[in-house]
Structures are given as C-alpha cells and as structure tokens.
C-alpha cells in the first residue's frame, strides 16, 4: 500500500485541532450510550464542544498538539470564503447583497467559517429519511461554535428503490460533492450519509477537494421483530423469501414480515454494506468517536450530529484537512476493521476507490494479506450471529472493537477528534464478550473476506467465506450458465436444466459495464425444487456484487468482467469449475487451447447506452479490482480553485 499523487484541487481550505465533540462513545468507561462527564476545570475552549465521554480520562483539550496547523488559528482573511465575501470588489458586494436577500445579517456570517452541510435526505430513501432533522442538529453545533452553516441537498442513493442499482450513480454523487464544495464559498463540510454507496461517494468527492470535513453516519435502524423473532433487515428477508419458495410459510406470514423487517429510519442493522462502510469511515478518523453504531433514532444520534457541527468549525480554524487523515496507514486500518468485523464484500471495491481519491494505492493483495492476520471478532449477522448493530453499539461499539486489535492498528495517526487514534481509543471498553469476542474466542480465525485468483478471474474475485457453508469452500462441480439476470430469473426453475446441489450457478454480464452498474445480483437464487429438499447453499459465481446482508458461497466481483471479454464470458454449461478458498483459487477446467478457440468466436455485446450519463459511465468506468471509479476522476492531476473576485 503506497501513497501517490491524487486529483485533489488546489484548495486553500483550513482545518483544526481542538477538543472533539463526540457525545455518545459506547466503548468508554461509562454507561453505554450515555456521556461521561468532564471535570469543571476543563478549558473554556474544550467546553464549547460536546466531547464529554470522548475525554473521560483527560483534563486538557486532546488536540492541542495536532499535526496540521497545530497552534495556529486562521484569521477571517485566511478563510477560503473570504474570496467571496471579504474583498472590496463588485463581486463581493454582489455576494453580500445576495446573502442579505437570503435574510442573513452581516454579523451572522462575515468573517466566520462557512460550513456546507451535504445532506442526502430524501422522501424515497428510508435509510436517510431522518437526516433532514439531523441537519438541524448539525447547524445548531455550527452556530454554537461560531460558524455559518449552509445546507446543500445532494443526490440520494436509495439502495432499495434506485434502479438498476445505486452503484451506477456512486460516482455521480462523488462528482456532485467535489464540484459543489469547490464552486461555492465553503471552508469545511459535514457529510451526511450512510446507506451503502453514499458513504464512499461523499468521502471520494470531499477527498478530491481536500477541505476539512466530518462525516455524520445515518445510523442503523431498530431491530426487526416478527412473532417473537428478532429480524435482521436484508438477511432475514432472504431467509424468509426462501422459506416461502420452499412452501414453509405463506402470504399471511409474508404480509406480517413486511411490517416487521424495517421498523424505523436508518440503514440496515446487520453488518451489511452500510454498517461496514460507516465503521470504516470511523476507523479512517473522519467521524466523531463511536458515531458509526449509534442507532438512527437514539437521542445520542442527535447529539452526535450537533457535536460534528461544533467540531467542523474547529477543524476549519485549525487547518486539519482530509489529506491529514486519509493516509496509507488509515486505509490499512480500515481494511483491518472491515475484515475483523466480518464486513461486506462491497467494502473492497469502495475502499479501493476511496483510497485512490486520497492518493493511496490500495489493492486486492492488501486485503488478502491483511485478512490472514486479523480474526473476526464481531458476532453480528450475517457472518456471525445472532446479534445486530444495536447490540454491537451497547457492547462497546467500534471503539470497543478496535481496543481488542490495537496491535494490528497504526495508532499514532490523527483523527478529526484527536491527535492520534491511540488517544481516541484510550479507555475504550467492551461490555459484552459474546457480541465483541475476545482474541482467544473469535468468530473466525481469519478475516471474513478472501481474494481468489485463477484462470477464471485473472484480476481477482472475492468471497465472504464466513457466510458460506463450510463444506462448499472446496468444491468442484459442473457449471450452469446464465447470460443475464433476466434469463436467470425466467429459467432457474426449469426442470430441463437438471440442477443439483453439486452444480455451480454462473451469472455473467452483471459487472460494472454489463449490469450495468454491477448490481447486487450475486446471491443467485437456489432453484425451488432444491429449497424444498432443504438445500440452502450452493456455489454461485458472477461478476456482480451482492448485498452486504446476503450470505452463501457466492464468488463475486470476477475481473475482468464478462461484458468486456473476461474469461467468464467463455464459460459453457457443463464446464467443471473448482473453488478452493483455502488455496485462494477459482479455476475453470478447460484447456488454454479451448479457451483460445472460444475467445476467437466471442463477439462483444452492444453498448448499453447511446447517450446521457449512462454513456459517460460506460466510457469511463473502471473494473472491480480497481474500485469502479471513473478513469478521469481517478487519475492524478490538480484542479484549481475558482476565481471568485
């Protein structure tokens, strides 16, 4: 893992280093979810924050020797927004006049850090439907700290409703974030997201601009309930849908389940993609301590949002930018966290893309190397069980989890809240050893995701092996090939296919270009007749992704994808495929000579899009092993700040 040049703009934005505002830090030596108290002799500056239980063990502001702008408070003239508001020219006069049009007095904003609140709230996004209210809490914090908050609505990426997949639009939100922050009079940003693609998109865009920023996770929803069963969103949806197809439950039960799976605002409360990526963001150091696991409807979530508003103003004043935080060491720790949590395979793609925007080269080999060194300690569905994110939060949250793997982390790097991760984790505790396991009693001895290589995936593939049936982790079987998802849906139950539990289900044309957008098709359905026999897992391979709430022996992200002529395009029904997770191999039992003949006969499919955003996407999207970013956004290069005079 290395640092390299990146496509950040030449921003003059400042940052900061005073006491944090992390209000609910479950891993501290305090009642879970409730703040501990500071001494009355705490400095006045620290008392402007809500950072009580982030500093239970100290009486001094934790960042007063920060690495960036350590003892320097930026003057109003040094703020980026001064270019818009503070000069004597016609344009500044116009900007001030239009701000009066908005109803603001001069003393409300002139000379103060301007904080953009990027809000992914929408009426169609249940994961973020509460973020309109949380934005008010952020504003409250910004005002209290002496800043000037401005809320910007940005694209909402609803995992449930946006088709063909919000992954198609991750880079669009990243572009929107980057250009919005660069083109407006913004000194720092609070990024509000959480549902799967929104976390990487917001951080990718913000990293490319390199302003001070704090990420506010949307938080997990409440646990589901049905007939005395605790339900995990996504994970139990797949389970009970298979039960219905097997004839074990009927329409009455499914109707009840509809009202029990998702009971509140917030993202999935399993260790799905959303929880995995917000935990990664916390490990990267861009959230308030403990923020990633606070339930969306907990009052602590409101307090955390206010604390983030306080904190971003201090970051601007003290010139702590995202580039100070998003280092190679930070990304290595984020990978360690994802693997130790038994997190989503989607994090592999997103972290590679996020790292690239920060000028850090992160590869599949890094994931595989780290996976062999970190145990899975989070006993959370779908990879563990039976617990959910609220259990994880009150067991100690991410601070408690990280406190058990400190020897695997780089502890002397800064965060938005502290000079070092070491300080941030000082005093973190675990309150339930079954939810967050000890090192001598792990859920699994190695990280939950494995990287595979072979003639079927020369550029790599991934599998979440801790969510698979153990007997299938070494398996050879004949392929049953589906050319696209619609064909698979239509024919999976065709008796003429003669599918047995030993077959390997193969889906192609579901990758970044072929999907399009690499939809979460990878958990291919098991045929009805096998479900009725009690079969609940088979080897399934594709160039698609799968939901982080999914499970099973699903090989994903095969690169290069079939749509551009990767080896998956050459597989035929009946070919033998061998999966060996321990050996990290995925092999097609066909000779090189036969593959060459098939390749010579292969013809590329037609382009998916002739115009519009889809055409831009198809032209610029990279493959899964390099993060599925747009090539023109991922490449190194500088972008100047706009002239506002």
N, C-alpha and C positions, 0 to 999 in steps of 0.2 A: 504494500500500500504506500503510495507516494503522493507528494504534493506537486501540482503542476499549475501552469498558467490557466486562468479562467476567463470567462466572458463577463466579468463584473464591470459595471460602469465606473467612470471617474468621479464618484460621488464625494462631496466634501462633508458628508453627514457625520455628526458626532455620536458619542455613546456614553457609557457611565460605569460607576463602581461604588455606589453606596449600599446601605443595608437593604436586604431583599424584602419583598412583601409577601412571601409565601405564607398564607394563613393556615391552610389545612395540610399538615405534613404527617401522614399517618404513621410513619416509621419512627417518629420521635418518642422520647420517654414521656408521653402524655397520653391522655385518653384518646383513643383513635378517633380522628375526625374533629377533635376539638383543639383549639390553640393552647399552647403553654404560654406562660407569661414572661415578659422581660422584667428585669429589676428597674426600680424607679429612677436609678441613677443612669439609665441608658441615655446616650447622647441625644440631643434635640433632633439632630438630623435623622437618626435612626427611628425616632418616634414618629416621624412623618410617614413611615411605612407601616404595613400591616404584618410585619415579618416576625410575629411573636414566636411561634413554635418552630420557625426555621433557625432560631438562635437561642435556644433554651440554655445552652451551655456557655454563652459568652456575654460580656457586658459592653463590647465595643462593636462598632459597625464592621461587618465581616469583610467588606471590600476595600478598606481604606488604603490598601497597597496593591490595587488592581494593576494588571499588566498594561492596560491601554489608557492613556490619559490619566495616570494614577492620581496625582494631586492637583489636577487642573480642571477647573470648572469653566466651560466655554462661555464666552460673553455673548450677548444677543447678536452682536455683529458677526460672530463666527458661525451662527446657525445657518443652515442651508436655506431656510425660509426667508432669511434676511434679503436674499436676492430679489424676492418677490415683493416684500413689504417695506424694506428699510432704507431704500435709496431715494434720491431726490428727483428721479426721472418721471416721465409721463406714465410709464407702465406701472411703477409702484403706486403712483397716485390712483391709477385706474383699479389696481388690485385692492387698495384700501377702500376705495369708494364702493366697489362691489361687495366687499366684506361688510360695509355698513348696510348695504342692501339686504344682506343676509340677517341683519338685526343685531350684529355684534358691536359692542363699544370698543374703542381703541385699546383701552386698558385690559380688555378681555383676551387680547391675542398678541398685540405688538410686543416684540422682544421675548416672547415665550416660545418654548419648543412646540412645534406643530406636530401632532401625533395623528397619523392616519390609522383608523380602525377598519381593517378589511374584514367585512362580515359576509360569510357565506350562507346567511339565513335565507330561507325561502318557505313559502307555504307548502311546497311539494317535497320538501326534504325533512322527514320526521326526525332524522338524526340531529338536525340543526334548528329545529323549529323554536327552540328556546333562546337562540343566540341573539334575537332582537332585544330581549330583556337583558341578557348578559352584556350587551354592548353598552347599556346604560350604566352598569356597574363599572365597566372599564372607563367610561367617561368620568364617572364620579372620582375614580382614582387619579385620572389625569388632571382634572381640575384641582383636586386636593394637593397634588404635588407641584402645581404651578405651571402646568402645560395647557395647551389648547387642542382639544380633541375634535377630529372631523371623521365622521363615519362614511365609509365608501362601500356601497353594495357591489359585490363581485360574484362571478358565476358560482352557482351552487351545483355541486356534483352529487346528485342523489343516487346512491348505489341501487336503490330499489326501483326507481322509476325511469332513469335515463337510459335510452337505448341507442345503438346496440350495446353500449357499455360506457360508463363514465371514463374508463381508461382512454377512450378515444379523445376525450376532452381535457385530460390532465394537463397536457402541455399548453392548451389554450388558456387555462386558468393561470398557469405559470407565466405565460406571456402577459396576460392582463395584469397580474400582480407586479411584474417587473416594470412595465411601461407606466402603470398608474403611479407607482412610487417615484419613478424617475421624473415624470412630467408635471407633477403637482408640487406645491410648496410644502414638502414633507421633510421633517427632521428625523422621525422614527416611526415605527409601525407596531401595532398589535394585530396579530394574525389570528383570526377566529375560524377554526375548522375542526375536523375530527373524523368525519365519515371518509374512510378509505383514501381516495385519491386527493382529497382536499389538503391533507397534511403535507404530502410531498410537493404538491403543486405550489402551495403558498410559500413553503421554505425554498423551493427551487427558484421561484421568481425573486424573492427577497434576497437570497444569496447572490443572485446576479447583479443586483443593485448595490448590495453591501451597505445598507443602513443599519443602525441599531434596531433590533426587533425582538419582541417577545411573542411566543406562540401560546394561545389560550385553547386548550383542548375542549371539545364539546362535552366529553364525559360519557360514560356508559349509561344506558337506560337501566331501569329497575329490573330485577329478575322476573322472568315469566312464571305464570302459575296456571295449572290445569289439574283438577281432580286430585289434589294433594301431591302433585308432581311439580318440582321446580324446573322451569324450562329455560334453556339457553337459546336465544334468537339465532336463527340460521341452523345451528347444529341440530336442534330438535325438530326444526321444520323438515330437514332432510330425513330424519329418522321416522317421523310420523307419516310423511308422504310415502315412504317405502312401505310402512305398515298398512297404509290404505291400499296401495297397489297389490300388496300380498293378501288382502282381504281380512286383515286382523282388526281394522276399525272401519267405520263408515262415515257417511256425510254428517251425521249428528255430531260425532266426536270432532270431525274436522271443523265444523262450524264453531264449536266451543273453543278449539285451539286458535282459531282466527283472532279471538278476543283475548287470548291469554299469552300469546308469544311475546308481544311488544306492548308494555303497559305504561310507558312514559316517554317523553322526549329523551334523546340521547342515542348514541351509536350502539352497536351490538355489544352485549355484556359478556360475551365469551372472549377468549383470547384470539379473536379474529383479526382481520387486517387493521381495523380501526384502532383497537387497543394495542396491537403490536406496534403500529407506527407512532401513536402518541407516546408510548413508552420509549420508543427510540428517540423521539424528539426530546423527551425529558433527559435521557442519558446524554444526548448531544449537548445539553445545557441551555436549551432555548425556552424552557418553560419554568414557571415557579416550582420550587421543590415539592414533590408529591402531587403535582397537578394532574397527572395523566390518569389516575384511577378514581378521582372524586366523582361520585355519581352525579349525573347531569342535573337532577332535581334536588340534590342536597344543598342546604344553605351555604355549606362550605364552598360550593362551586361559585356562588355569587361573590363570596369574599375573595376567592382566588382571582376572579376576574378584576375586581377592584384593585387587588394587590398588583396585578400585572400592569394596570394603568398607572399606578404610582411608580412602579419600577421602571417603566419605559422612559419616563421623564428623566430619571436619574441616569439611565444609560445614555441618553442623548447628551446630557450635560457633561458626562464623564468620558465620552468618546469611546464607548465599547461597541464595536460593530460585530456583525455576524462573522466576519473573517477572523476575529479574535477567538471565536468559539468553534467554528466548523473546521477543525484541524484533522489531519490523518489519525491522530490518537483518539479524537472524539468519535470518528466514524468506526474505528476498530472497536471501541467500547459499545457503540450502538449495535454493531453486528453481534458482539458477545451477549448483549442484552436480549436481542431477538432470539438467538439460539437457546439461551438459558431459560427463556420464558416458554419455549416450545411454540414460538410465534408463527405467523402466517408466512407462507412461501412468497406472497406478494411483496414482502419487505425486501426480498433480494433485488427485484427489479427497481423498486423505488429508492432504496438506499444507494444503489449504484448511480442512479440518475441524480440524486441529491448531492452525492459526493462530487460528481463531475461538475456540477454548477459551482461548487466551492473550491474547485481546483485540486481535488483529491482523486487519485486513480484508485478505484475500488473494483475488485474483480470477483468472479465466481471462485477462483482459487483461494481468495482471502476467506470467503465464507466456509469453504471446505476445511481449510487449515484451522480456523478458529473453532469450528464445530467439533473437532476431535479433542479439544481441550476444555470445553465448558459443559457441565452437566445441566440437565433440565431440572429446575427446582420449583417451578410454578405448577401446582397441581390443579390446573384450570382447563375446562373444556375448550376445544375438542381434543387436544393432545393428551391432557391429563384428565382430571375429574375427581370429584363431582362438582367442583367449586366454580363460581363465577366472579366477575370483576368486583362486585361489592364485597365479597368475601376477601378477595385479594387486598382491596383498599384497607379494610379494617384489620387485616392481618399484618399490615405494615406498609403496603403499597410498594411502589418502586424503590423508595429509599431503603426499606427493609430488605427487599430482594437484593439490591446492589450491595448491601452491607455483608452479604454472605459470599460474595465473589470479588471482594476488593483486591485480592491478589491477582486477579485477571484483568484489572482495570488500570487505566492511566489516571491517577488521582490528582496530579498536580497541574491540571488544565483548568482554565476559568469557565464559569457558567454565568448566566445573566444575574444570578443571585450572589455568587461568592467568588473569591479569588481562586478557589480550587474546588474540585469535586470532593477532595478529601475533607475540606471544611463542611461542605454541603451534607456529607454523609455522617459527619461526626455526631454520635448519639442516636443514630437510626437503629431501630429495634424491630424484631419480628415477634408478633403476638400469637401466632398460630402456626406451629411447626408442621401441620398437615397441609395447610394451604401453601405456605412457602417452606419447602422442605430444607432440611439440613444437608450438608455436603455428603454425609455418610448415609443418607437415606434419600437419594434423588429419585425423581420420576423416571429418569433415564440417565445412563452414564455419560452419554454424549449428546451434543446439541441436536435439536429436533428436526433439522433440515439437512439433507445430504445432496451433494452435487455429483451428478453422473456424467460419464464420458463414454464414448463408443462410436461405432460406425453409423449409428442411428442419430447421434447427437454430437457431432464433432466439436461444436462450440458450446456444448453443455446442456444439461437439463437438471431439474430439481425434483425432489420428492420429500414430503413430510412423513418420514418413516415412523415417527412415534404415533401417528394417527392411522397406521396401517395394520392389517392382520399380520402377525409375525411370520406365519408360515408362507406368506406370499413374498417376503423380502428377498427370497432366492427362488426364482420361478422361470420355467421355460414353457411356452405354450404357443399354439398357432394363432395368428392374427385374424381378426375380423375387422375389416377396414370400412370406415365411413368417410365419404369425401367431403361432407359438410354437416353442420349441426342439424339442419332441417331434415336431411336424408336420414340421419341417425334417429331423430325423433319419430319419423314415419315408419322406420323399418326395424327398430331394435327388438320388437316383439314378434317379428316374422319367424314362424317355426321353420321355414325353409333354411334359415341361416344356421340352424343346429347349434346354437351357442351353448357351451357347457361352462362349468366353473373354471376349467383349465384354460379357456381361451383368453387371449389378450385383446381387449377392445381398443381400437385405434381410431382416433379422430384427427383429421387433417384440415387444412385451410381454416384454422381458427387462431392463427397467430397475429402479430401486430398489423400486417397488411391483409392477411387472408380473412380475419374475423368478420369485418375489420375491427381493429382496436383491441384485439386479444381478449375477447370476453371470457367470463368465468364459466366456461363450458367443461372444464377438465374433470369434474366429478361425474363422469358419464353414468347414466342410469343403468342399473343392472336389470336384465330382462325380467318381466313379470313372472314367468314360469320358474325362474331360479329363486326369486324372492319368496315365492310360495313354498319352495323346498327348504327355506331357511338360509339361503346364501345371502350374505350381506356385504361381501367384498370380493373384488376381482382386480386383476392387474389391468389398469387403464392408462393409455399413453396418448399425449396430444401436444400440439404446440400452443395450446390455450393456457389460461390461468385457471385457478379455482378459488372460490370464496375462502377466506381465512377461517370461516366457520365450518367448512367442509372437512371430510375425513375419508379415509380409504387409501388403497395402494394406487395412487394416482401420480404418474410421472408427467411433469408439466414443463412448460417453457422450452420445449425442444428447439434448439437453434443450430443452424439456421432453419427458419420455418419452411413448411412445405410449399407455401404460395410462391416463394422465390426460388424453388427448386432444391430445397434441402432434402436430405435422404428420406425424410418421412414421406415425401411425395412419391417415392419409388416403391413403397411397401405394397404388397399384394395380399389379399386374403389367402390364408394358408401358410404364409411365411412364418418360420419359427422366430420368436423374439425371446431373448434371455435377459432377465433383470437380476442383478446381483448387487444389492445395496451395500453389503459389507465390502465388496471389491470395488464399489462405486462405478459399475459398468452397466451399460444398456446396449445390447448387441443384436443386430439383425443377422440371422443365419442365412445369408445369401452371399455368394462369392462376389469379389470385386468385378470380375468379368461380366457377370449377370447384371450387376448394378450399372455398369457402364453401358450395356445394351439398353437397359430401361431408361437411363438418362438420355441417351441419344433419341429415344422415341418420345420423350416428355415434351409437352408444349406448355408454355406459360399461360395461365388463365388471363382473361381480360381484366383491365383496370377496374377497380370498384367505383371510382368517382371520375367524372369528366370535368367537374368544376367545383368551386367553393372550397370551404375549409377541408372537406374530405380529400380533395385533390392535393392541397398543400400537405396534409397529413401523410398521404401516400408517398409523396415525393421526398419527404424529409425524415420520416420515422426510422429509427434505428432498431436493431434486433434486441431480443430479450436479454442476451448476455451483456449488452452494453447499456441497458437501462431504459430503452424505448423513448429516449428523448428525441427532439428534433435536431438534426445534424447542425443546422445553422444557429441553434441556441446553445448546443453543447460545445462547439468549437471555441478555442481560446480567442481572445480579442477584447479590445476596450470599446466602450460606448460612452461618449462624453455626456456630461450633464447638460441639460438645455440652457440656453442663454435666456434669462428672464428680464433683462433690462429694457 
